[in-house]
Amino acid sequence: MISFECDYNNGAHPKVLENLVKYNSSKPTPYGFDEFSERAKQKIREACGLPDAQIYFLTGGTQTNATTIDSMLYQYEGVICVNSGHINVHEAGAVEFTEHKIITIADKDGKMEAKTLNRYLDDFMHDGNKDHAVHPGLVYITYPTELGTLYSAKELDDIYQICQRYEIPLYVDGARLGYGLTADGNDISLPYLARHCDVFYIGGTKLGALCGEAVVFTHQNAHKHFFSIQKQHGAVIAKGALIGLQFEALFTDDLYFKLARHANEMAMRMKELFKKKGLSFYVDSPTNQQFVIINDEQVERLSHKVQFTHFGQTERHQTICRFVTSWATTDEDIKELEKALD
């Protein structure tokens, strides 16, 4: 059986493993204060065009979101997120567990619209009872979105301008960041993203690493005790070099972006197979996640040959199925999918 279930069940890219093996006998300083982590951070700073960026390594996405969001909010503040946002639908209340409310607003194809955000903030600031409510202290978006869609450079700028107007930081969840930055039609570069938010993270778990995410604070704006906050969240790994070595490999010779481009290319080939079979899509995604509408009989038959995710139901009670490619997807995987669809 072939798997298009997710993009984090493939181990690690050989060059990442080579870097880990190469320095396996070394005895680096623990907790991420090692030469390998520092080299990785420097490579990320150069890629972002941010020589003064503050960078922290964590192990997974949910841990990263909960820790980072908690560090940026006062006790009485919440985080604004679209209804379909990852922290709202797929993190089991991790943010709420830190006692911060997720304030949801409507989305369009998974994206936050600047006009919707502005309307919410304007209404809140003009509400005479706002001091009795949870204050919006952070805006959260994902890039790409939970539905694999992309913000344009203008859309990101519009959101960031509103955040600056209301003096609220913008946080970008980049669990699949590479897939968004290398997708056809994307007009956002890594340096552009870094200039248009206050903090974001670069996902490694879903893009070639065994585990690991790199949180980037773009304006020397990390909490002065962020490491201690990490520690409280159980988000400090003693063998910190484990993650640093992986990101050093990923940000050498453009590997991170090469792997992302490959996954997107495989996804577009997969997309064409579904189109040839006359299947429709829940949303038009240019990234490695494809959401295909399939009837129940087809779902049952295909499930015996292919692993994929049941994402939801349409209004006509058809199943929305998510198929995901990764850096490890092969030509043979696509050919086997074609046979299964036949």
Contacts in CASP RR format, 6 or more apart in sequence:
PFRMAT RR
TARGET T0000
AUTHOR 0000-0000-0000
METHOD contacts of the structure
MODEL  1
MISFECDYNNGAHPKVLENLVKYNSSKPTPYGFDEFSERAKQKIREACGL
PDAQIYFLTGGTQTNATTIDSMLYQYEGVICVNSGHINVHEAGAVEFTEH
KIITIADKDGKMEAKTLNRYLDDFMHDGNKDHAVHPGLVYITYPTELGTL
YSAKELDDIYQICQRYEIPLYVDGARLGYGLTADGNDISLPYLARHCDVF
YIGGTKLGALCGEAVVFTHQNAHKHFFSIQKQHGAVIAKGALIGLQFEAL
FTDDLYFKLARHANEMAMRMKELFKKKGLSFYVDSPTNQQFVIINDEQVE
RLSHKVQFTHFGQTERHQTICRFVTSWATTDEDIKELEKALD
1 304 0 8 1.000
1 305 0 8 1.000
1 306 0 8 1.000
1 307 0 8 1.000
2 305 0 8 1.000
2 306 0 8 1.000
2 307 0 8 1.000
2 333 0 8 1.000
2 336 0 8 1.000
2 337 0 8 1.000
2 340 0 8 1.000
3 9 0 8 1.000
3 306 0 8 1.000
3 307 0 8 1.000
4 270 0 8 1.000
4 306 0 8 1.000
4 307 0 8 1.000
4 308 0 8 1.000
4 323 0 8 1.000
4 324 0 8 1.000
4 325 0 8 1.000
4 329 0 8 1.000
4 333 0 8 1.000
4 337 0 8 1.000
5 307 0 8 1.000
5 308 0 8 1.000
5 309 0 8 1.000
5 324 0 8 1.000
6 206 0 8 1.000
6 309 0 8 1.000
6 324 0 8 1.000
6 326 0 8 1.000
7 176 0 8 1.000
7 179 0 8 1.000
7 206 0 8 1.000
7 207 0 8 1.000
7 263 0 8 1.000
7 288 0 8 1.000
7 324 0 8 1.000
7 325 0 8 1.000
7 326 0 8 1.000
7 327 0 8 1.000
8 205 0 8 1.000
8 206 0 8 1.000
8 326 0 8 1.000
10 208 0 8 1.000
10 326 0 8 1.000
10 327 0 8 1.000
10 328 0 8 1.000
11 208 0 8 1.000
11 210 0 8 1.000
11 328 0 8 1.000
12 20 0 8 1.000
12 208 0 8 1.000
12 209 0 8 1.000
12 210 0 8 1.000
12 246 0 8 1.000
13 208 0 8 1.000
13 209 0 8 1.000
13 249 0 8 1.000
13 250 0 8 1.000
13 255 0 8 1.000
13 259 0 8 1.000
13 327 0 8 1.000
13 328 0 8 1.000
15 249 0 8 1.000
15 252 0 8 1.000
15 255 0 8 1.000
16 208 0 8 1.000
16 209 0 8 1.000
16 210 0 8 1.000
16 245 0 8 1.000
16 246 0 8 1.000
16 249 0 8 1.000
16 250 0 8 1.000
18 249 0 8 1.000
19 245 0 8 1.000
19 246 0 8 1.000
19 248 0 8 1.000
19 249 0 8 1.000
20 210 0 8 1.000
20 242 0 8 1.000
20 245 0 8 1.000
20 246 0 8 1.000
23 36 0 8 1.000
23 241 0 8 1.000
23 245 0 8 1.000
26 241 0 8 1.000
28 34 0 8 1.000
28 35 0 8 1.000
28 36 0 8 1.000
28 240 0 8 1.000
28 241 0 8 1.000
29 35 0 8 1.000
29 241 0 8 1.000
30 238 0 8 1.000
30 239 0 8 1.000
30 240 0 8 1.000
31 236 0 8 1.000
31 237 0 8 1.000
31 238 0 8 1.000
31 240 0 8 1.000
32 57 0 8 1.000
32 237 0 8 1.000
32 240 0 8 1.000
32 241 0 8 1.000
32 243 0 8 1.000
32 244 0 8 1.000
34 240 0 8 1.000
34 241 0 8 1.000
34 244 0 8 1.000
36 241 0 8 1.000
36 244 0 8 1.000
36 245 0 8 1.000
36 248 0 8 1.000
37 57 0 8 1.000
37 240 0 8 1.000
37 241 0 8 1.000
37 243 0 8 1.000
37 244 0 8 1.000
37 245 0 8 1.000
37 247 0 8 1.000
39 244 0 8 1.000
39 248 0 8 1.000
40 57 0 8 1.000
40 214 0 8 1.000
40 244 0 8 1.000
40 245 0 8 1.000
40 246 0 8 1.000
40 247 0 8 1.000
40 248 0 8 1.000
40 251 0 8 1.000
41 53 0 8 1.000
41 55 0 8 1.000
41 214 0 8 1.000
43 247 0 8 1.000
43 248 0 8 1.000
43 251 0 8 1.000
43 252 0 8 1.000
44 53 0 8 1.000
44 55 0 8 1.000
44 202 0 8 1.000
44 214 0 8 1.000
44 216 0 8 1.000
44 247 0 8 1.000
44 251 0 8 1.000
45 51 0 8 1.000
45 52 0 8 1.000
45 53 0 8 1.000
45 55 0 8 1.000
47 190 0 8 1.000
47 191 0 8 1.000
47 251 0 8 1.000
48 190 0 8 1.000
48 191 0 8 1.000
48 194 0 8 1.000
48 216 0 8 1.000
48 218 0 8 1.000
49 190 0 8 1.000
49 191 0 8 1.000
49 194 0 8 1.000
50 191 0 8 1.000
50 194 0 8 1.000
50 216 0 8 1.000
50 218 0 8 1.000
52 220 0 8 1.000
53 194 0 8 1.000
53 216 0 8 1.000
53 217 0 8 1.000
53 218 0 8 1.000
54 216 0 8 1.000
54 217 0 8 1.000
54 220 0 8 1.000
54 221 0 8 1.000
54 222 0 8 1.000
54 226 0 8 1.000
55 214 0 8 1.000
55 215 0 8 1.000
55 216 0 8 1.000
55 217 0 8 1.000
56 214 0 8 1.000
56 215 0 8 1.000
56 217 0 8 1.000
56 222 0 8 1.000
56 226 0 8 1.000
56 227 0 8 1.000
56 230 0 8 1.000
57 212 0 8 1.000
57 213 0 8 1.000
57 214 0 8 1.000
57 215 0 8 1.000
57 237 0 8 1.000
57 240 0 8 1.000
57 243 0 8 1.000
57 244 0 8 1.000
57 247 0 8 1.000
58 64 0 8 1.000
58 67 0 8 1.000
58 201 0 8 1.000
58 212 0 8 1.000
58 213 0 8 1.000
58 215 0 8 1.000
58 230 0 8 1.000
58 235 0 8 1.000
58 237 0 8 1.000
58 243 0 8 1.000
59 205 0 8 1.000
59 211 0 8 1.000
59 212 0 8 1.000
59 213 0 8 1.000
59 235 0 8 1.000
59 237 0 8 1.000
59 243 0 8 1.000
60 205 0 8 1.000
60 211 0 8 1.000
60 212 0 8 1.000
60 213 0 8 1.000
61 173 0 8 1.000
61 175 0 8 1.000
61 201 0 8 1.000
61 203 0 8 1.000
61 205 0 8 1.000
61 213 0 8 1.000
62 91 0 8 1.000
62 92 0 8 1.000
62 94 0 8 1.000
63 213 0 8 1.000
63 233 0 8 1.000
63 234 0 8 1.000
63 235 0 8 1.000
64 201 0 8 1.000
64 213 0 8 1.000
64 215 0 8 1.000
64 235 0 8 1.000
65 86 0 8 1.000
65 87 0 8 1.000
65 91 0 8 1.000
65 94 0 8 1.000
65 95 0 8 1.000
65 140 0 8 1.000
65 173 0 8 1.000
66 91 0 8 1.000
66 94 0 8 1.000
66 95 0 8 1.000
66 97 0 8 1.000
66 98 0 8 1.000
66 233 0 8 1.000
67 229 0 8 1.000
67 230 0 8 1.000
67 233 0 8 1.000
67 235 0 8 1.000
68 171 0 8 1.000
68 199 0 8 1.000
68 201 0 8 1.000
68 215 0 8 1.000
69 79 0 8 1.000
69 87 0 8 1.000
69 95 0 8 1.000
69 98 0 8 1.000
69 100 0 8 1.000
69 138 0 8 1.000
69 140 0 8 1.000
69 171 0 8 1.000
70 95 0 8 1.000
70 98 0 8 1.000
70 100 0 8 1.000
70 229 0 8 1.000
70 233 0 8 1.000
71 222 0 8 1.000
71 223 0 8 1.000
71 226 0 8 1.000
71 229 0 8 1.000
72 137 0 8 1.000
72 138 0 8 1.000
72 169 0 8 1.000
72 171 0 8 1.000
72 199 0 8 1.000
72 223 0 8 1.000
73 79 0 8 1.000
73 100 0 8 1.000
73 137 0 8 1.000
73 138 0 8 1.000
74 135 0 8 1.000
74 137 0 8 1.000
75 99 0 8 1.000
76 134 0 8 1.000
76 135 0 8 1.000
77 100 0 8 1.000
77 134 0 8 1.000
77 135 0 8 1.000
77 136 0 8 1.000
77 137 0 8 1.000
77 138 0 8 1.000
78 100 0 8 1.000
78 101 0 8 1.000
78 102 0 8 1.000
78 103 0 8 1.000
78 134 0 8 1.000
78 135 0 8 1.000
78 136 0 8 1.000
78 137 0 8 1.000
78 138 0 8 1.000
79 87 0 8 1.000
79 95 0 8 1.000
79 100 0 8 1.000
79 101 0 8 1.000
79 102 0 8 1.000
79 103 0 8 1.000
79 136 0 8 1.000
79 137 0 8 1.000
79 138 0 8 1.000
79 139 0 8 1.000
79 140 0 8 1.000
79 171 0 8 1.000
80 103 0 8 1.000
80 104 0 8 1.000
80 105 0 8 1.000
80 117 0 8 1.000
80 120 0 8 1.000
80 136 0 8 1.000
80 137 0 8 1.000
80 138 0 8 1.000
80 139 0 8 1.000
80 140 0 8 1.000
80 168 0 8 1.000
81 87 0 8 1.000
81 88 0 8 1.000
81 102 0 8 1.000
81 103 0 8 1.000
81 104 0 8 1.000
81 105 0 8 1.000
81 112 0 8 1.000
81 140 0 8 1.000
81 141 0 8 1.000
82 88 0 8 1.000
82 104 0 8 1.000
82 105 0 8 1.000
82 106 0 8 1.000
82 107 0 8 1.000
82 110 0 8 1.000
82 111 0 8 1.000
82 112 0 8 1.000
82 141 0 8 1.000
83 89 0 8 1.000
83 104 0 8 1.000
83 105 0 8 1.000
83 106 0 8 1.000
83 107 0 8 1.000
84 107 0 8 1.000
84 110 0 8 1.000
84 145 0 8 1.000
84 146 0 8 1.000
84 147 0 8 1.000
85 107 0 8 1.000
85 110 0 8 1.000
85 140 0 8 1.000
85 142 0 8 1.000
85 145 0 8 1.000
85 146 0 8 1.000
86 142 0 8 1.000
86 146 0 8 1.000
86 173 0 8 1.000
86 175 0 8 1.000
87 93 0 8 1.000
87 94 0 8 1.000
87 95 0 8 1.000
87 102 0 8 1.000
87 140 0 8 1.000
87 173 0 8 1.000
88 102 0 8 1.000
88 104 0 8 1.000
89 146 0 8 1.000
90 146 0 8 1.000
95 102 0 8 1.000
96 102 0 8 1.000
101 134 0 8 1.000
103 120 0 8 1.000
103 134 0 8 1.000
103 136 0 8 1.000
105 112 0 8 1.000
105 116 0 8 1.000
105 117 0 8 1.000
105 120 0 8 1.000
106 113 0 8 1.000
106 116 0 8 1.000
107 113 0 8 1.000
107 145 0 8 1.000
109 145 0 8 1.000
109 147 0 8 1.000
109 149 0 8 1.000
109 283 0 8 1.000
109 284 0 8 1.000
110 145 0 8 1.000
110 146 0 8 1.000
110 147 0 8 1.000
110 148 0 8 1.000
110 149 0 8 1.000
110 283 0 8 1.000
111 141 0 8 1.000
111 145 0 8 1.000
111 149 0 8 1.000
111 151 0 8 1.000
111 155 0 8 1.000
112 139 0 8 1.000
112 141 0 8 1.000
112 159 0 8 1.000
113 155 0 8 1.000
114 155 0 8 1.000
114 158 0 8 1.000
114 159 0 8 1.000
114 161 0 8 1.000
114 162 0 8 1.000
117 139 0 8 1.000
117 159 0 8 1.000
117 162 0 8 1.000
118 162 0 8 1.000
120 136 0 8 1.000
121 136 0 8 1.000
121 162 0 8 1.000
121 166 0 8 1.000
121 168 0 8 1.000
124 130 0 8 1.000
124 133 0 8 1.000
124 135 0 8 1.000
124 136 0 8 1.000
125 166 0 8 1.000
127 133 0 8 1.000
136 166 0 8 1.000
136 168 0 8 1.000
137 168 0 8 1.000
137 169 0 8 1.000
138 168 0 8 1.000
138 169 0 8 1.000
138 170 0 8 1.000
138 171 0 8 1.000
139 159 0 8 1.000
139 163 0 8 1.000
139 168 0 8 1.000
139 169 0 8 1.000
139 170 0 8 1.000
139 171 0 8 1.000
140 171 0 8 1.000
140 173 0 8 1.000
141 151 0 8 1.000
141 159 0 8 1.000
141 170 0 8 1.000
141 171 0 8 1.000
141 172 0 8 1.000
141 173 0 8 1.000
142 172 0 8 1.000
142 173 0 8 1.000
142 174 0 8 1.000
142 175 0 8 1.000
142 176 0 8 1.000
143 150 0 8 1.000
143 151 0 8 1.000
143 156 0 8 1.000
143 172 0 8 1.000
143 173 0 8 1.000
143 174 0 8 1.000
143 177 0 8 1.000
143 180 0 8 1.000
143 188 0 8 1.000
143 193 0 8 1.000
143 200 0 8 1.000
144 150 0 8 1.000
144 176 0 8 1.000
144 179 0 8 1.000
144 180 0 8 1.000
144 183 0 8 1.000
144 285 0 8 1.000
144 287 0 8 1.000
144 289 0 8 1.000
145 151 0 8 1.000
147 282 0 8 1.000
147 283 0 8 1.000
147 285 0 8 1.000
147 289 0 8 1.000
147 291 0 8 1.000
148 176 0 8 1.000
148 179 0 8 1.000
148 180 0 8 1.000
148 283 0 8 1.000
148 285 0 8 1.000
148 286 0 8 1.000
148 287 0 8 1.000
148 289 0 8 1.000
149 283 0 8 1.000
149 284 0 8 1.000
149 285 0 8 1.000
149 286 0 8 1.000
149 287 0 8 1.000
150 180 0 8 1.000
150 183 0 8 1.000
150 185 0 8 1.000
150 186 0 8 1.000
150 188 0 8 1.000
150 286 0 8 1.000
150 287 0 8 1.000
151 159 0 8 1.000
151 188 0 8 1.000
152 187 0 8 1.000
152 188 0 8 1.000
153 187 0 8 1.000
153 188 0 8 1.000
153 192 0 8 1.000
156 188 0 8 1.000
156 192 0 8 1.000
156 193 0 8 1.000
156 196 0 8 1.000
156 197 0 8 1.000
157 196 0 8 1.000
159 170 0 8 1.000
160 170 0 8 1.000
160 196 0 8 1.000
160 197 0 8 1.000
163 169 0 8 1.000
163 170 0 8 1.000
163 198 0 8 1.000
169 198 0 8 1.000
169 199 0 8 1.000
169 221 0 8 1.000
170 196 0 8 1.000
170 197 0 8 1.000
170 198 0 8 1.000
170 199 0 8 1.000
171 197 0 8 1.000
171 198 0 8 1.000
171 199 0 8 1.000
171 200 0 8 1.000
172 193 0 8 1.000
172 197 0 8 1.000
172 199 0 8 1.000
172 200 0 8 1.000
172 201 0 8 1.000
173 200 0 8 1.000
173 201 0 8 1.000
174 200 0 8 1.000
174 201 0 8 1.000
174 202 0 8 1.000
174 203 0 8 1.000
175 201 0 8 1.000
175 203 0 8 1.000
175 205 0 8 1.000
175 206 0 8 1.000
175 213 0 8 1.000
176 203 0 8 1.000
176 206 0 8 1.000
176 207 0 8 1.000
176 287 0 8 1.000
176 288 0 8 1.000
176 289 0 8 1.000
177 193 0 8 1.000
177 200 0 8 1.000
177 201 0 8 1.000
177 202 0 8 1.000
177 203 0 8 1.000
177 207 0 8 1.000
178 202 0 8 1.000
178 203 0 8 1.000
178 207 0 8 1.000
178 256 0 8 1.000
178 257 0 8 1.000
178 260 0 8 1.000
179 206 0 8 1.000
179 207 0 8 1.000
179 260 0 8 1.000
179 263 0 8 1.000
179 264 0 8 1.000
179 287 0 8 1.000
179 288 0 8 1.000
179 289 0 8 1.000
180 186 0 8 1.000
180 188 0 8 1.000
180 260 0 8 1.000
180 264 0 8 1.000
180 286 0 8 1.000
180 287 0 8 1.000
181 188 0 8 1.000
181 189 0 8 1.000
181 190 0 8 1.000
181 193 0 8 1.000
181 257 0 8 1.000
181 260 0 8 1.000
182 257 0 8 1.000
182 260 0 8 1.000
182 261 0 8 1.000
182 264 0 8 1.000
183 264 0 8 1.000
183 286 0 8 1.000
183 287 0 8 1.000
184 264 0 8 1.000
184 268 0 8 1.000
184 286 0 8 1.000
185 286 0 8 1.000
186 286 0 8 1.000
193 200 0 8 1.000
194 200 0 8 1.000
194 216 0 8 1.000
194 218 0 8 1.000
195 218 0 8 1.000
197 218 0 8 1.000
198 217 0 8 1.000
198 218 0 8 1.000
198 219 0 8 1.000
198 221 0 8 1.000
199 215 0 8 1.000
199 216 0 8 1.000
199 217 0 8 1.000
199 218 0 8 1.000
199 221 0 8 1.000
199 222 0 8 1.000
200 215 0 8 1.000
200 216 0 8 1.000
200 218 0 8 1.000
201 213 0 8 1.000
201 214 0 8 1.000
201 215 0 8 1.000
201 216 0 8 1.000
202 213 0 8 1.000
202 214 0 8 1.000
202 216 0 8 1.000
202 247 0 8 1.000
202 256 0 8 1.000
203 209 0 8 1.000
203 212 0 8 1.000
203 213 0 8 1.000
203 214 0 8 1.000
204 211 0 8 1.000
204 212 0 8 1.000
204 213 0 8 1.000
204 214 0 8 1.000
204 246 0 8 1.000
204 247 0 8 1.000
204 250 0 8 1.000
204 256 0 8 1.000
205 211 0 8 1.000
205 212 0 8 1.000
205 213 0 8 1.000
206 326 0 8 1.000
207 250 0 8 1.000
207 256 0 8 1.000
207 259 0 8 1.000
207 260 0 8 1.000
207 263 0 8 1.000
207 326 0 8 1.000
207 327 0 8 1.000
208 246 0 8 1.000
208 250 0 8 1.000
208 259 0 8 1.000
208 326 0 8 1.000
208 327 0 8 1.000
208 328 0 8 1.000
209 243 0 8 1.000
209 246 0 8 1.000
209 247 0 8 1.000
209 250 0 8 1.000
210 242 0 8 1.000
210 246 0 8 1.000
211 242 0 8 1.000
211 243 0 8 1.000
211 246 0 8 1.000
212 243 0 8 1.000
212 246 0 8 1.000
212 247 0 8 1.000
214 247 0 8 1.000
217 226 0 8 1.000
223 229 0 8 1.000
227 236 0 8 1.000
230 236 0 8 1.000
237 243 0 8 1.000
249 255 0 8 1.000
250 256 0 8 1.000
250 259 0 8 1.000
259 327 0 8 1.000
260 288 0 8 1.000
260 327 0 8 1.000
262 327 0 8 1.000
262 329 0 8 1.000
263 288 0 8 1.000
263 325 0 8 1.000
263 326 0 8 1.000
263 327 0 8 1.000
263 329 0 8 1.000
264 286 0 8 1.000
264 287 0 8 1.000
264 288 0 8 1.000
264 325 0 8 1.000
266 288 0 8 1.000
266 325 0 8 1.000
266 329 0 8 1.000
266 333 0 8 1.000
266 334 0 8 1.000
267 285 0 8 1.000
267 287 0 8 1.000
267 288 0 8 1.000
267 289 0 8 1.000
267 290 0 8 1.000
267 324 0 8 1.000
267 325 0 8 1.000
268 286 0 8 1.000
269 334 0 8 1.000
270 290 0 8 1.000
270 323 0 8 1.000
270 325 0 8 1.000
270 334 0 8 1.000
270 337 0 8 1.000
271 281 0 8 1.000
271 290 0 8 1.000
273 334 0 8 1.000
273 337 0 8 1.000
273 338 0 8 1.000
273 341 0 8 1.000
274 281 0 8 1.000
274 290 0 8 1.000
274 292 0 8 1.000
274 341 0 8 1.000
277 341 0 8 1.000
279 292 0 8 1.000
279 293 0 8 1.000
279 294 0 8 1.000
280 292 0 8 1.000
280 293 0 8 1.000
281 290 0 8 1.000
281 291 0 8 1.000
281 292 0 8 1.000
281 293 0 8 1.000
282 291 0 8 1.000
282 292 0 8 1.000
282 293 0 8 1.000
282 311 0 8 1.000
282 314 0 8 1.000
282 320 0 8 1.000
283 291 0 8 1.000
285 291 0 8 1.000
288 324 0 8 1.000
288 325 0 8 1.000
288 326 0 8 1.000
289 322 0 8 1.000
289 323 0 8 1.000
289 324 0 8 1.000
290 322 0 8 1.000
290 323 0 8 1.000
290 324 0 8 1.000
291 311 0 8 1.000
291 320 0 8 1.000
291 321 0 8 1.000
291 322 0 8 1.000
292 320 0 8 1.000
292 321 0 8 1.000
292 322 0 8 1.000
292 323 0 8 1.000
293 314 0 8 1.000
293 318 0 8 1.000
293 319 0 8 1.000
293 320 0 8 1.000
293 321 0 8 1.000
294 302 0 8 1.000
294 318 0 8 1.000
294 319 0 8 1.000
294 321 0 8 1.000
295 318 0 8 1.000
295 319 0 8 1.000
296 318 0 8 1.000
296 319 0 8 1.000
299 310 0 8 1.000
299 319 0 8 1.000
299 321 0 8 1.000
302 308 0 8 1.000
302 340 0 8 1.000
302 341 0 8 1.000
305 336 0 8 1.000
305 340 0 8 1.000
306 323 0 8 1.000
306 337 0 8 1.000
306 340 0 8 1.000
308 321 0 8 1.000
308 322 0 8 1.000
308 323 0 8 1.000
308 324 0 8 1.000
309 321 0 8 1.000
309 322 0 8 1.000
309 323 0 8 1.000
309 324 0 8 1.000
310 319 0 8 1.000
310 320 0 8 1.000
310 321 0 8 1.000
310 322 0 8 1.000
311 319 0 8 1.000
311 320 0 8 1.000
311 321 0 8 1.000
311 322 0 8 1.000
312 319 0 8 1.000
312 320 0 8 1.000
313 319 0 8 1.000
313 320 0 8 1.000
314 320 0 8 1.000
325 333 0 8 1.000
END
